[in-house]
Amino acid sequence: MKRSSSSLLKWLLVPVILIFFTSLLYMYFQFGTGSSSRTRKVINWIRNPRALSEWKMESKTRCLESTPFLFPTDGYIGYLWDDSFRPGHRHQGIDIFTDLKSGEAPVYAAHAGYLTRLSDWKSSLIIRIPEDPLSPHRQIWLYYTHMADSKGSSYILSDFPQGTSELYIEEGTLLGYQGNYSGTPGNPTGIHLHFSIVKDNGQGSFLNELKIQNTLDPSPYFDLPLNGKENTSEIPVCPH
């Protein structure tokens, strides 16, 4: 009887162990080992942002008077540049998660420049900066996305319709609002702004933002620890 109970217990433990290790593998392939800690923080923030208000960055602020860029929106910087969500993936910018509903958190221009919104961009726009404030000899581009609702209805201001090209805007200009459009209607992301600094192609246009080698580490532009490989635990907020 004892032997039978022991065998039954072993058979019952097998699926439990398999489920446990399957869950670990899912977490690894979904988020990667480098950002799983940040993923837990993002989930905690989304569940109860009021309890974590010290994590929140304020829009249109600078950490230092000399900081090159204004912070573009309110929220918690959940994912950093060069984070890895899955093996082989490297995040090209930062993801800023609001504590408001979709379409409520304002998004602003981090620097003066020339705004372009391609004709097929529902939730995205890009701003050309002729002189990089940290390297004046080169041109850079500021890319914003997820500025639409889950179905693809845009939150970008009507001042910047699809097809807009090279429209000059001042630093701090309201661009639109954070959304949760993933690029696939009906398959929303969390409500956030994805912001990245894109390199110029040398011919007056921007490189493919989907490749991290075409983007710049935003850390020195905000005076914040925004490099996912270098910052493995610190919450990126301005020192008080």
Sequence and secondary structure as in RCSB ss.txt:
>XXXX:A:sequence
MKRSSSSLLKWLLVPVILIFFTSLLYMYFQFGTGSSSRTRKVINWIRNPRALSEWKMESKTRCLESTPFLFPTDG
YIGYLWDDSFRPGHRHQGIDIFTDLKSGEAPVYAAHAGYLTRLSDWKSSLIIRIPEDPLSPHRQIWLYYTHMADS
KGSSYILSDFPQGTSELYIEEGTLLGYQGNYSGTPGNPTGIHLHFSIVKDNGQGSFLNELKIQNTLDPSPYFDLP
LNGKENTSEIPVCPH
>XXXX:A:secstr
 HHHHHHHHHHHHHHHHHHHHHHHHHHHHHHHHHHHHHHHHHHHHHH GGGGGGG B TT  SSTT SS   BSB
EEEE BT  SSTT    SEEEE SS TTTSEEE SS EEEE  TT SS EEEEESS SS TTS EEEEEE  B T
T  B S TTS TT  SEEE TT EEEE B   SSTT    SEEEEEEEEB SSSSB  TTSGGGEE  HHHHTS 
 BTTT SS       
